[in-house]
């Protein structure tokens, strides 16, 4: 289950990217997250001030 709390979501997504997935696309595929759901996650994290940095494979 993906956390709904934005801060917990940030931690969860970055942990998964660090430990299990080499890209945001791989994470979405691996966790069966639709493109609409992933866009909602990206927006939620952007609202916290975090952007996905592909060169570091994390939200920073």
N, CA, C and O atoms as a Tripos MOL2 file, in Angstrom:
@<TRIPOS>MOLECULE
protein
  240   239    60     0     0
PROTEIN
NO_CHARGES

@<TRIPOS>ATOM
      1 N           0.8420   -1.1830    0.0000 N.3       1 UNK1
      2 CA          0.0000    0.0000    0.0000 C.3       1 UNK1
      3 C           0.8900    1.2490    0.0000 C.2       1 UNK1
      4 O           1.8610    1.3300    0.7520 O.2       1 UNK1
      5 N           0.5540    2.1860   -0.8260 N.am      2 UNK2
      6 CA          1.3150    3.4260   -0.9400 C.3       2 UNK2
      7 C           0.7620    4.4290    0.0720 C.2       2 UNK2
      8 O          -0.4470    4.6560    0.1230 O.2       2 UNK2
      9 N           1.6430    5.0320    0.8790 N.am      3 UNK3
     10 CA          1.1840    6.0000    1.8860 C.3       3 UNK3
     11 C           0.4870    7.1990    1.2380 C.2       3 UNK3
     12 O           0.8490    7.6240    0.1410 O.2       3 UNK3
     13 N          -0.5050    7.7260    1.9280 N.am      4 UNK4
     14 CA         -1.2110    8.9090    1.4400 C.3       4 UNK4
     15 C          -0.6410   10.1980    2.0310 C.2       4 UNK4
     16 O          -0.7070   11.2560    1.4040 O.2       4 UNK4
     17 N          -0.0810   10.1050    3.2340 N.am      5 UNK5
     18 CA          0.5420   11.2730    3.8570 C.3       5 UNK5
     19 C           1.7300   11.7050    2.9940 C.2       5 UNK5
     20 O           2.5860   10.8770    2.6830 O.2       5 UNK5
     21 N           1.8040   12.9770    2.6010 N.am      6 UNK6
     22 CA          2.8510   13.4170    1.6750 C.3       6 UNK6
     23 C           4.2800   13.1540    2.1600 C.2       6 UNK6
     24 O           5.1300   12.7630    1.3610 O.2       6 UNK6
     25 N           4.5590   13.3570    3.4350 N.am      7 UNK7
     26 CA          5.9160   13.1490    3.9420 C.3       7 UNK7
     27 C           6.2610   11.6600    3.9550 C.2       7 UNK7
     28 O           7.3750   11.2740    3.6020 O.2       7 UNK7
     29 N           5.3120   10.8360    4.3590 N.am      8 UNK8
     30 CA          5.5290    9.3930    4.3340 C.3       8 UNK8
     31 C           5.6710    8.9040    2.8940 C.2       8 UNK8
     32 O           6.4720    8.0120    2.6130 O.2       8 UNK8
     33 N           4.8980    9.4860    1.9900 N.am      9 UNK9
     34 CA          4.9770    9.1470    0.5680 C.3       9 UNK9
     35 C           6.3760    9.4430    0.0240 C.2       9 UNK9
     36 O           6.9580    8.6200   -0.6820 O.2       9 UNK9
     37 N           6.9060   10.6050    0.3510 N.am     10 UNK10
     38 CA          8.2640   10.9680   -0.0830 C.3      10 UNK10
     39 C           9.2710    9.9350    0.3960 C.2      10 UNK10
     40 O          10.0960    9.4570   -0.3820 O.2      10 UNK10
     41 N           9.2050    9.5980    1.6540 N.am     11 UNK11
     42 CA         10.1300    8.6120    2.2220 C.3      11 UNK11
     43 C           9.9710    7.2540    1.5420 C.2      11 UNK11
     44 O          10.9620    6.6160    1.1880 O.2      11 UNK11
     45 N           8.7400    6.8170    1.3620 N.am     12 UNK12
     46 CA          8.4470    5.5240    0.7390 C.3      12 UNK12
     47 C           8.9780    5.4710   -0.6970 C.2      12 UNK12
     48 O           9.6620    4.5200   -1.0760 O.2      12 UNK12
     49 N           8.6610    6.4880   -1.4850 N.am     13 UNK13
     50 CA          9.0660    6.5080   -2.8920 C.3      13 UNK13
     51 C          10.5950    6.5400   -3.0050 C.2      13 UNK13
     52 O          11.1710    5.7850   -3.7880 O.2      13 UNK13
     53 N          11.2530    7.4090   -2.2280 N.am     14 UNK14
     54 CA         12.7160    7.4860   -2.3040 C.3      14 UNK14
     55 C          13.3680    6.1960   -1.8280 C.2      14 UNK14
     56 O          14.3940    5.7950   -2.3780 O.2      14 UNK14
     57 N          12.8010    5.5320   -0.8180 N.am     15 UNK15
     58 CA         13.3500    4.2580   -0.3580 C.3      15 UNK15
     59 C          13.2380    3.2020   -1.4660 C.2      15 UNK15
     60 O          14.1900    2.4680   -1.7290 O.2      15 UNK15
     61 N          12.0730    3.1350   -2.1080 N.am     16 UNK16
     62 CA         11.8780    2.1680   -3.1880 C.3      16 UNK16
     63 C          12.8310    2.4520   -4.3510 C.2      16 UNK16
     64 O          13.4060    1.5280   -4.9260 O.2      16 UNK16
     65 N          12.9950    3.7290   -4.6950 N.am     17 UNK17
     66 CA         13.9140    4.0920   -5.7710 C.3      17 UNK17
     67 C          15.3480    3.7260   -5.4030 C.2      17 UNK17
     68 O          16.0920    3.2250   -6.2460 O.2      17 UNK17
     69 N          15.7360    3.9640   -4.1820 N.am     18 UNK18
     70 CA         17.0990    3.6660   -3.7340 C.3      18 UNK18
     71 C          17.3660    2.1600   -3.6840 C.2      18 UNK18
     72 O          18.4170    1.6910   -4.1210 O.2      18 UNK18
     73 N          16.3990    1.4120   -3.1440 N.am     19 UNK19
     74 CA         16.6360   -0.0030   -2.8400 C.3      19 UNK19
     75 C          16.2020   -0.9830   -3.9240 C.2      19 UNK19
     76 O          16.7600   -2.0750   -4.0230 O.2      19 UNK19
     77 N          15.2070   -0.6070   -4.7440 N.am     20 UNK20
     78 CA         14.6160   -1.6060   -5.6270 C.3      20 UNK20
     79 C          14.4920   -1.2230   -7.0960 C.2      20 UNK20
     80 O          14.4900   -2.1040   -7.9560 O.2      20 UNK20
     81 N          14.3900    0.0590   -7.4060 N.am     21 UNK21
     82 CA         14.0780    0.4470   -8.7830 C.3      21 UNK21
     83 C          15.0770    1.4690   -9.3060 C.2      21 UNK21
     84 O          15.4730    2.3900   -8.5920 O.2      21 UNK21
     85 N          15.4760    1.2970  -10.5530 N.am     22 UNK22
     86 CA         16.4670    2.1600  -11.1710 C.3      22 UNK22
     87 C          15.9210    3.4220  -11.8050 C.2      22 UNK22
     88 O          16.6840    4.2630  -12.2800 O.2      22 UNK22
     89 N          14.6000    3.5600  -11.8160 N.am     23 UNK23
     90 CA         13.9970    4.7600  -12.4000 C.3      23 UNK23
     91 C          12.5590    4.8910  -11.8980 C.2      23 UNK23
     92 O          11.9900    3.9540  -11.3380 O.2      23 UNK23
     93 N          12.0040    6.0490  -12.1100 N.am     24 UNK24
     94 CA         10.6110    6.2920  -11.7290 C.3      24 UNK24
     95 C           9.6730    5.4140  -12.5580 C.2      24 UNK24
     96 O           8.6660    4.9230  -12.0480 O.2      24 UNK24
     97 N          10.0050    5.2190  -13.8330 N.am     25 UNK25
     98 CA          9.1820    4.3590  -14.6880 C.3      25 UNK25
     99 C           9.2130    2.9080  -14.2020 C.2      25 UNK25
    100 O           8.1850    2.2310  -14.1930 O.2      25 UNK25
    101 N          10.3970    2.4320  -13.7980 N.am     26 UNK26
    102 CA         10.5130    1.0660  -13.2880 C.3      26 UNK26
    103 C           9.7210    0.9040  -11.9950 C.2      26 UNK26
    104 O           9.0950   -0.1330  -11.7760 O.2      26 UNK26
    105 N           9.7450    1.9220  -11.1390 N.am     27 UNK27
    106 CA          8.9700    1.8900   -9.9050 C.3      27 UNK27
    107 C           7.4810    1.8020  -10.2170 C.2      27 UNK27
    108 O           6.7690    0.9910   -9.6250 O.2      27 UNK27
    109 N           7.0090    2.6290  -11.1390 N.am     28 UNK28
    110 CA          5.5900    2.6180  -11.5050 C.3      28 UNK28
    111 C           5.1910    1.2470  -12.0410 C.2      28 UNK28
    112 O           4.1370    0.7210  -11.6820 O.2      28 UNK28
    113 N           6.0130    0.6780  -12.8850 N.am     29 UNK29
    114 CA          5.7080   -0.6390  -13.4380 C.3      29 UNK29
    115 C           5.7440   -1.7140  -12.3500 C.2      29 UNK29
    116 O           4.8570   -2.5650  -12.2770 O.2      29 UNK29
    117 N           6.7620   -1.6670  -11.5210 N.am     30 UNK30
    118 CA          6.9270   -2.6750  -10.4760 C.3      30 UNK30
    119 C           5.8370   -2.6540   -9.4250 C.2      30 UNK30
    120 O           5.4600   -3.6970   -8.8920 O.2      30 UNK30
    121 N           5.3320   -1.4660   -9.1260 N.am     31 UNK31
    122 CA          4.2730   -1.3320   -8.1210 C.3      31 UNK31
    123 C           2.8890   -1.2510   -8.7580 C.2      31 UNK31
    124 O           1.8930   -1.0250   -8.0700 O.2      31 UNK31
    125 N           2.8320   -1.4360  -10.0780 N.am     32 UNK32
    126 CA          1.5650   -1.3910  -10.8170 C.3      32 UNK32
    127 C           0.8240   -0.0810  -10.5790 C.2      32 UNK32
    128 O          -0.3660   -0.0690  -10.2640 O.2      32 UNK32
    129 N           1.5550    1.0260  -10.7380 N.am     33 UNK33
    130 CA          0.9980    2.3670  -10.5800 C.3      33 UNK33
    131 C           0.6960    2.9120  -11.9710 C.2      33 UNK33
    132 O           1.5790    2.9660  -12.8260 O.2      33 UNK33
    133 N          -0.5410    3.3110  -12.1940 N.am     34 UNK34
    134 CA         -0.9260    3.8540  -13.4980 C.3      34 UNK34
    135 C          -0.2610    5.2060  -13.7220 C.2      34 UNK34
    136 O           0.2330    5.8310  -12.7840 O.2      34 UNK34
    137 N          -0.2540    5.6440  -14.9630 N.am     35 UNK35
    138 CA          0.3460    6.9470  -15.2720 C.3      35 UNK35
    139 C          -0.3930    8.0770  -14.5670 C.2      35 UNK35
    140 O           0.2300    9.0470  -14.1340 O.2      35 UNK35
    141 N          -1.7190    7.9650  -14.4450 N.am     36 UNK36
    142 CA         -2.4910    8.9890  -13.7220 C.3      36 UNK36
    143 C          -2.1360    9.0050  -12.2440 C.2      36 UNK36
    144 O          -1.9950   10.0730  -11.6470 O.2      36 UNK36
    145 N          -1.9900    7.8240  -11.6520 N.am     37 UNK37
    146 CA         -1.6090    7.7430  -10.2350 C.3      37 UNK37
    147 C          -0.1980    8.2900  -10.0240 C.2      37 UNK37
    148 O           0.0630    8.9820   -9.0400 O.2      37 UNK37
    149 N           0.7100    7.9780  -10.9500 N.am     38 UNK38
    150 CA          2.0800    8.4750  -10.8200 C.3      38 UNK38
    151 C           2.1170    9.9850  -10.9510 C.2      38 UNK38
    152 O           2.8610   10.6560  -10.2350 O.2      38 UNK38
    153 N           1.3230   10.5210  -11.8560 N.am     39 UNK39
    154 CA          1.2620   11.9790  -12.0010 C.3      39 UNK39
    155 C           0.7500   12.6160  -10.7160 C.2      39 UNK39
    156 O           1.2490   13.6660  -10.3100 O.2      39 UNK39
    157 N          -0.2310   12.0050  -10.0720 N.am     40 UNK40
    158 CA         -0.7550   12.5180   -8.8000 C.3      40 UNK40
    159 C           0.3220   12.4860   -7.7190 C.2      40 UNK40
    160 O           0.4150   13.4090   -6.9100 O.2      40 UNK40
    161 N           1.1370   11.4310   -7.7000 N.am     41 UNK41
    162 CA          2.2310   11.3250   -6.7410 C.3      41 UNK41
    163 C           3.2600   12.4210   -7.0000 C.2      41 UNK41
    164 O           3.7040   13.0920   -6.0680 O.2      41 UNK41
    165 N           3.6390   12.6030   -8.2600 N.am     42 UNK42
    166 CA          4.6210   13.6270   -8.6210 C.3      42 UNK42
    167 C           4.1110   15.0130   -8.2210 C.2      42 UNK42
    168 O           4.8770   15.8260   -7.7040 O.2      42 UNK42
    169 N           2.8500   15.2840   -8.4510 N.am     43 UNK43
    170 CA          2.2690   16.5820   -8.0840 C.3      43 UNK43
    171 C           2.2670   16.7580   -6.5660 C.2      43 UNK43
    172 O           2.6030   17.8280   -6.0600 O.2      43 UNK43
    173 N           1.8910   15.7120   -5.8520 N.am     44 UNK44
    174 CA          1.8580   15.7830   -4.3890 C.3      44 UNK44
    175 C           3.2520   16.0810   -3.8400 C.2      44 UNK44
    176 O           3.4020   16.8830   -2.9180 O.2      44 UNK44
    177 N           4.2680   15.4350   -4.4060 N.am     45 UNK45
    178 CA          5.6380   15.6720   -3.9390 C.3      45 UNK45
    179 C           6.1520   17.0330   -4.3950 C.2      45 UNK45
    180 O           6.9300   17.6690   -3.6830 O.2      45 UNK45
    181 N           5.7340   17.4820   -5.5590 N.am     46 UNK46
    182 CA          6.1020   18.8150   -6.0350 C.3      46 UNK46
    183 C           5.5210   19.8800   -5.1100 C.2      46 UNK46
    184 O           6.1670   20.8910   -4.8310 O.2      46 UNK46
    185 N           4.3040   19.6480   -4.6410 N.am     47 UNK47
    186 CA          3.6820   20.5890   -3.7120 C.3      47 UNK47
    187 C           4.4640   20.7070   -2.4010 C.2      47 UNK47
    188 O           4.3880   21.7290   -1.7180 O.2      47 UNK47
    189 N           5.2130   19.6620   -2.0560 N.am     48 UNK48
    190 CA          6.0920   19.6980   -0.8760 C.3      48 UNK48
    191 C           7.4280   20.3770   -1.1800 C.2      48 UNK48
    192 O           8.2140   20.6610   -0.2760 O.2      48 UNK48
    193 N           7.6720   20.6320   -2.4710 N.am     49 UNK49
    194 CA          8.9230   21.2660   -2.8680 C.3      49 UNK49
    195 C           9.9600   20.2930   -3.4030 C.2      49 UNK49
    196 O          11.1390   20.6350   -3.4930 O.2      49 UNK49
    197 N           9.5340   19.0750   -3.7600 N.am     50 UNK50
    198 CA         10.4580   18.0520   -4.2550 C.3      50 UNK50
    199 C          10.1720   17.7500   -5.7200 C.2      50 UNK50
    200 O           9.0190   17.6550   -6.1420 O.2      50 UNK50
    201 N          11.2510   17.6010   -6.4830 N.am     51 UNK51
    202 CA         11.1690   17.2360   -7.8940 C.3      51 UNK51
    203 C          11.9760   15.9530   -8.0910 C.2      51 UNK51
    204 O          12.9630   15.7200   -7.3950 O.2      51 UNK51
    205 N          11.5500   15.1260   -9.0410 N.am     52 UNK52
    206 CA         12.3090   13.9200   -9.3590 C.3      52 UNK52
    207 C          13.5760   14.3070  -10.0930 C.2      52 UNK52
    208 O          13.5310   15.0260  -11.0920 O.2      52 UNK52
    209 N          14.7030   13.8310   -9.5960 N.am     53 UNK53
    210 CA         16.0130   14.0750  -10.2050 C.3      53 UNK53
    211 C          16.5150   12.7540  -10.7770 C.2      53 UNK53
    212 O          17.0690   11.9350  -10.0430 O.2      53 UNK53
    213 N          16.3290   12.5370  -12.0840 N.am     54 UNK54
    214 CA         16.7130   11.2460  -12.6650 C.3      54 UNK54
    215 C          18.2000   10.9380  -12.5150 C.2      54 UNK54
    216 O          18.5810    9.7730  -12.4070 O.2      54 UNK54
    217 N          19.0420   11.9680  -12.5080 N.am     55 UNK55
    218 CA         20.4770   11.7110  -12.3850 C.3      55 UNK55
    219 C          20.8370   11.1320  -11.0030 C.2      55 UNK55
    220 O          21.8720   10.4830  -10.8480 O.2      55 UNK55
    221 N          19.9830   11.3710  -10.0140 N.am     56 UNK56
    222 CA         20.1840   10.8200   -8.6630 C.3      56 UNK56
    223 C          19.1540    9.7440   -8.3300 C.2      56 UNK56
    224 O          19.2510    9.0840   -7.2950 O.2      56 UNK56
    225 N          18.1660    9.5700   -9.2110 N.am     57 UNK57
    226 CA         17.0780    8.6160   -9.0330 C.3      57 UNK57
    227 C          16.3810    8.7920   -7.6870 C.2      57 UNK57
    228 O          16.1750    7.8380   -6.9360 O.2      57 UNK57
    229 N          16.0230   10.0560   -7.4070 N.am     58 UNK58
    230 CA         15.2780   10.3460   -6.1850 C.3      58 UNK58
    231 C          14.5820   11.6860   -6.3050 C.2      58 UNK58
    232 O          14.8830   12.4980   -7.1810 O.2      58 UNK58
    233 N          13.6480   11.8900   -5.4040 N.am     59 UNK59
    234 CA         13.0160   13.1970   -5.2650 C.3      59 UNK59
    235 C          13.8520   14.0000   -4.3080 C.2      59 UNK59
    236 O          14.1310   13.5590   -3.1940 O.2      59 UNK59
    237 N          14.2560   15.1890   -4.7390 N.am     60 UNK60
    238 CA         15.1100   16.0460   -3.9040 C.3      60 UNK60
    239 C          14.6450   17.4790   -4.0130 C.2      60 UNK60
    240 O          15.2280   18.3660   -3.3890 O.2      60 UNK60
@<TRIPOS>BOND
     1     1     2 1
     2     2     3 1
     3     3     4 2
     4     3     5 am
     5     5     6 1
     6     6     7 1
     7     7     8 2
     8     7     9 am
     9     9    10 1
    10    10    11 1
    11    11    12 2
    12    11    13 am
    13    13    14 1
    14    14    15 1
    15    15    16 2
    16    15    17 am
    17    17    18 1
    18    18    19 1
    19    19    20 2
    20    19    21 am
    21    21    22 1
    22    22    23 1
    23    23    24 2
    24    23    25 am
    25    25    26 1
    26    26    27 1
    27    27    28 2
    28    27    29 am
    29    29    30 1
    30    30    31 1
    31    31    32 2
    32    31    33 am
    33    33    34 1
    34    34    35 1
    35    35    36 2
    36    35    37 am
    37    37    38 1
    38    38    39 1
    39    39    40 2
    40    39    41 am
    41    41    42 1
    42    42    43 1
    43    43    44 2
    44    43    45 am
    45    45    46 1
    46    46    47 1
    47    47    48 2
    48    47    49 am
    49    49    50 1
    50    50    51 1
    51    51    52 2
    52    51    53 am
    53    53    54 1
    54    54    55 1
    55    55    56 2
    56    55    57 am
    57    57    58 1
    58    58    59 1
    59    59    60 2
    60    59    61 am
    61    61    62 1
    62    62    63 1
    63    63    64 2
    64    63    65 am
    65    65    66 1
    66    66    67 1
    67    67    68 2
    68    67    69 am
    69    69    70 1
    70    70    71 1
    71    71    72 2
    72    71    73 am
    73    73    74 1
    74    74    75 1
    75    75    76 2
    76    75    77 am
    77    77    78 1
    78    78    79 1
    79    79    80 2
    80    79    81 am
    81    81    82 1
    82    82    83 1
    83    83    84 2
    84    83    85 am
    85    85    86 1
    86    86    87 1
    87    87    88 2
    88    87    89 am
    89    89    90 1
    90    90    91 1
    91    91    92 2
    92    91    93 am
    93    93    94 1
    94    94    95 1
    95    95    96 2
    96    95    97 am
    97    97    98 1
    98    98    99 1
    99    99   100 2
   100    99   101 am
   101   101   102 1
   102   102   103 1
   103   103   104 2
   104   103   105 am
   105   105   106 1
   106   106   107 1
   107   107   108 2
   108   107   109 am
   109   109   110 1
   110   110   111 1
   111   111   112 2
   112   111   113 am
   113   113   114 1
   114   114   115 1
   115   115   116 2
   116   115   117 am
   117   117   118 1
   118   118   119 1
   119   119   120 2
   120   119   121 am
   121   121   122 1
   122   122   123 1
   123   123   124 2
   124   123   125 am
   125   125   126 1
   126   126   127 1
   127   127   128 2
   128   127   129 am
   129   129   130 1
   130   130   131 1
   131   131   132 2
   132   131   133 am
   133   133   134 1
   134   134   135 1
   135   135   136 2
   136   135   137 am
   137   137   138 1
   138   138   139 1
   139   139   140 2
   140   139   141 am
   141   141   142 1
   142   142   143 1
   143   143   144 2
   144   143   145 am
   145   145   146 1
   146   146   147 1
   147   147   148 2
   148   147   149 am
   149   149   150 1
   150   150   151 1
   151   151   152 2
   152   151   153 am
   153   153   154 1
   154   154   155 1
   155   155   156 2
   156   155   157 am
   157   157   158 1
   158   158   159 1
   159   159   160 2
   160   159   161 am
   161   161   162 1
   162   162   163 1
   163   163   164 2
   164   163   165 am
   165   165   166 1
   166   166   167 1
   167   167   168 2
   168   167   169 am
   169   169   170 1
   170   170   171 1
   171   171   172 2
   172   171   173 am
   173   173   174 1
   174   174   175 1
   175   175   176 2
   176   175   177 am
   177   177   178 1
   178   178   179 1
   179   179   180 2
   180   179   181 am
   181   181   182 1
   182   182   183 1
   183   183   184 2
   184   183   185 am
   185   185   186 1
   186   186   187 1
   187   187   188 2
   188   187   189 am
   189   189   190 1
   190   190   191 1
   191   191   192 2
   192   191   193 am
   193   193   194 1
   194   194   195 1
   195   195   196 2
   196   195   197 am
   197   197   198 1
   198   198   199 1
   199   199   200 2
   200   199   201 am
   201   201   202 1
   202   202   203 1
   203   203   204 2
   204   203   205 am
   205   205   206 1
   206   206   207 1
   207   207   208 2
   208   207   209 am
   209   209   210 1
   210   210   211 1
   211   211   212 2
   212   211   213 am
   213   213   214 1
   214   214   215 1
   215   215   216 2
   216   215   217 am
   217   217   218 1
   218   218   219 1
   219   219   220 2
   220   219   221 am
   221   221   222 1
   222   222   223 1
   223   223   224 2
   224   223   225 am
   225   225   226 1
   226   226   227 1
   227   227   228 2
   228   227   229 am
   229   229   230 1
   230   230   231 1
   231   231   232 2
   232   231   233 am
   233   233   234 1
   234   234   235 1
   235   235   236 2
   236   235   237 am
   237   237   238 1
   238   238   239 1
   239   239   240 2
@<TRIPOS>SUBSTRUCTURE
     1 UNK1         2 RESIDUE 1 A UNK
     2 UNK2         6 RESIDUE 1 A UNK
     3 UNK3        10 RESIDUE 1 A UNK
     4 UNK4        14 RESIDUE 1 A UNK
     5 UNK5        18 RESIDUE 1 A UNK
     6 UNK6        22 RESIDUE 1 A UNK
     7 UNK7        26 RESIDUE 1 A UNK
     8 UNK8        30 RESIDUE 1 A UNK
     9 UNK9        34 RESIDUE 1 A UNK
    10 UNK10       38 RESIDUE 1 A UNK
    11 UNK11       42 RESIDUE 1 A UNK
    12 UNK12       46 RESIDUE 1 A UNK
    13 UNK13       50 RESIDUE 1 A UNK
    14 UNK14       54 RESIDUE 1 A UNK
    15 UNK15       58 RESIDUE 1 A UNK
    16 UNK16       62 RESIDUE 1 A UNK
    17 UNK17       66 RESIDUE 1 A UNK
    18 UNK18       70 RESIDUE 1 A UNK
    19 UNK19       74 RESIDUE 1 A UNK
    20 UNK20       78 RESIDUE 1 A UNK
    21 UNK21       82 RESIDUE 1 A UNK
    22 UNK22       86 RESIDUE 1 A UNK
    23 UNK23       90 RESIDUE 1 A UNK
    24 UNK24       94 RESIDUE 1 A UNK
    25 UNK25       98 RESIDUE 1 A UNK
    26 UNK26      102 RESIDUE 1 A UNK
    27 UNK27      106 RESIDUE 1 A UNK
    28 UNK28      110 RESIDUE 1 A UNK
    29 UNK29      114 RESIDUE 1 A UNK
    30 UNK30      118 RESIDUE 1 A UNK
    31 UNK31      122 RESIDUE 1 A UNK
    32 UNK32      126 RESIDUE 1 A UNK
    33 UNK33      130 RESIDUE 1 A UNK
    34 UNK34      134 RESIDUE 1 A UNK
    35 UNK35      138 RESIDUE 1 A UNK
    36 UNK36      142 RESIDUE 1 A UNK
    37 UNK37      146 RESIDUE 1 A UNK
    38 UNK38      150 RESIDUE 1 A UNK
    39 UNK39      154 RESIDUE 1 A UNK
    40 UNK40      158 RESIDUE 1 A UNK
    41 UNK41      162 RESIDUE 1 A UNK
    42 UNK42      166 RESIDUE 1 A UNK
    43 UNK43      170 RESIDUE 1 A UNK
    44 UNK44      174 RESIDUE 1 A UNK
    45 UNK45      178 RESIDUE 1 A UNK
    46 UNK46      182 RESIDUE 1 A UNK
    47 UNK47      186 RESIDUE 1 A UNK
    48 UNK48      190 RESIDUE 1 A UNK
    49 UNK49      194 RESIDUE 1 A UNK
    50 UNK50      198 RESIDUE 1 A UNK
    51 UNK51      202 RESIDUE 1 A UNK
    52 UNK52      206 RESIDUE 1 A UNK
    53 UNK53      210 RESIDUE 1 A UNK
    54 UNK54      214 RESIDUE 1 A UNK
    55 UNK55      218 RESIDUE 1 A UNK
    56 UNK56      222 RESIDUE 1 A UNK
    57 UNK57      226 RESIDUE 1 A UNK
    58 UNK58      230 RESIDUE 1 A UNK
    59 UNK59      234 RESIDUE 1 A UNK
    60 UNK60      238 RESIDUE 1 A UNK
